Amino acid sequence: MELRFQVNNAAISGSNTDWKALGRPSPTYDDIVGENAKKLKDVVKQSYEEAEACPRTNYHGVKLVTTQELVPLLELSDSTRIVNLSSILGQLKLIASDGAKELSRVEDLTEEKVDAVVKGYLEDVKEDSIDSKGWPTIYSSYIVSKAALNAYTRVMAKMYPKIYINAVSPGYVKTDLNNHDGVLTVEEGAKGPVRMALMPDGGPSGLSYDQIEVVGEKPKFKQSYKMAEACLRTNYYGVKLVTRELIALLELSDSPRIINISSTMGQLQLIPNKRAKEELSDVERLTEEKVDTVVKEFLEDLKEGLVNNAGVINGVIDEGEVGYDDTAGEMAKFIRSYKKAEACLRTNYYGVKQVTQELIPLLELSDTPRIVNVSSTMGQLQLIPSKRVKKELGDVEGLTEEKVDAVVKEFLQEVKEGLVESKGWPSSYTAYIVSKAALNAYT
Ligand SMILES: NC(=O)c1ccc[n+]([C@@H]2O[C@H](COP(=O)([O-])OP(=O)(O)OC[C@H]3O[C@@H](n4cnc5c(N)ncnc54)[C@H](OP(=O)(O)O)[C@@H]3O)[C@@H](O)[C@H]2O)c1
């Protein structure tokens, strides 16, 4: 049997609340982490037994179920995800105690160190010293258990590099845990965990998310040596090989052409490594051997773990900017939310039109006015699969402002209706491509 996903959801709050005395459906975030916490000590209570049961379920339970029982099955698959349901209450900034310091030393984290923090906390509970030792006042055991779970998520990611393991807070969801006081439905709360579970290969591992945004730091996209090598083998060596095979045939023609389909991602400014940048930008002295050497060095550095985070792709998981979608391939695709698509068109296309309209009277006062619309190679019509749109925007003689507007309007409507792919719009960088294609047409 092969197992591809493991979602660790089970949790308890570790406290008991006197709802009547509280006077509201559930303690708010401010109640828990703010000034109010001290006042609520006798309302949201926690016995030693409750405090101890909480990490047993929320932290040790995950260790037991996943690491000891399920990892052998999970490792049978090449593309496996573990999602640990965490909470924004697990953020280290909510724990002042020196006893939790170890959890912030992320590079040196080990399972034993996380265990020791939890054990130390429980000893302080037993000695009734959590206040004096700087542990949170209410929900303290829940907070510590989720902080431990976040830390352990990092440890797990290191222990099992083949598996993508992340922690995610579902947001404030209406469930038993908060006396159904949450603001999100269960479906809305499931969005983040499901997205992490369906994340494409090459995504981050060992991180903690609040719904879909990374908490604390930018994710480092995992790039195994195998994947990087396969990428170079296809995109670079493959082109060289095929070209060498075909050159003789091409040379038989009087006007042969070679077009290498590249990407704006191949811009040297995206490579922080100075030497590679210098070498590849020295266009006068470039040779095949020099390019080969840069590629070889990159692969060797990667093998030795010397490609720093900045050298690998960094990104922020933010809905609408760069996101994951379950149909995405190796690259994270842009989430085509209507709001973001609309903002993109509003700036890149309608914005240009509006500013131009404002300035035309002034420009026309000059005898030699110029307008430069900064576009992108991504605005090429060949990137839009829809034949109809391609024909409409490609009909340079028949183009009118109204026709371009109509295409843009239609696009936004179809984003709204979730018809992006079925109507033949690009599947990634969608709104950006359309905005730049519209801008080119408007130009
Ligand atoms: N709701 C929120 O606003 C919120 C916010 C942040 C994080 N979270 C996290 O989201 C996850 C789901 O919470 P929820 O809101 O859905 O809470 P919930 O309604 O209280 O559900 C918790 C689930 O965990 C199960 N469980 C508890 N202890 C268990 C144990 N020892 N063994 C097996 N199952 C056990 C419970 O089973 P029984 O029903 O059988 O007891 C229940 O099904 C939790 O990890 C929680 O910390 C929730």
The ligand as a Gaussian input file, in Angstrom:
#p B3LYP/6-31G(d) Opt

LIG

0 1
 N      -11.068000      26.079000      14.604000
 C      -10.139000      26.999000      14.578000
 O      -10.434000      28.212000      14.566000
 C       -8.698000      26.606000      14.540000
 C       -7.741000      27.635000      14.551000
 C       -6.415000      27.291000      14.481000
 C       -6.038000      25.979000      14.405000
 N       -6.977000      24.990000      14.391000
 C       -6.508000      23.619000      14.284000
 O       -7.263000      22.922000      13.314000
 C       -7.337000      21.527000      13.665000
 C       -8.772000      21.089000      13.654000
 O       -9.440000      21.736000      14.724000
 P      -11.008000      21.978000      14.763000
 O      -11.222000      23.411000      14.852000
 O      -11.673000      21.201000      13.691000
 O      -11.295000      21.384000      16.194000
 P      -12.400000      20.366000      16.659000
 O      -13.701000      20.668000      16.045000
 O      -12.322000      20.365000      18.167000
 O      -11.867000      18.995000      16.079000
 C      -10.733000      18.369000      16.606000
 C      -10.742000      16.933000      16.162000
 O       -9.615000      16.285000      16.749000
 C      -10.056000      15.016000      17.225000
 N       -9.201000      14.582000      18.322000
 C       -8.951000      15.218000      19.480000
 N       -8.131000      14.483000      20.235000
 C       -7.875000      13.342000      19.577000
 C       -7.089000      12.187000      19.843000
 N       -6.370000      12.068000      20.963000
 N       -7.065000      11.220000      18.916000
 C       -7.773000      11.340000      17.767000
 N       -8.522000      12.404000      17.470000
 C       -8.566000      13.397000      18.363000
 C      -11.465000      15.273000      17.691000
 O      -12.126000      14.042000      17.709000
 P      -13.452000      13.862000      18.628000
 O      -14.529000      14.659000      17.974000
 O      -13.685000      12.391000      18.563000
 O      -13.101000      14.375000      19.971000
 C      -11.985000      16.193000      16.611000
 O      -12.485000      15.443000      15.514000
 C       -6.669000      21.407000      15.025000
 O       -5.350000      20.975000      14.849000
 C       -6.692000      22.836000      15.576000
 O       -5.664000      23.086000      16.485000
 C       -8.316000      25.277000      14.461000

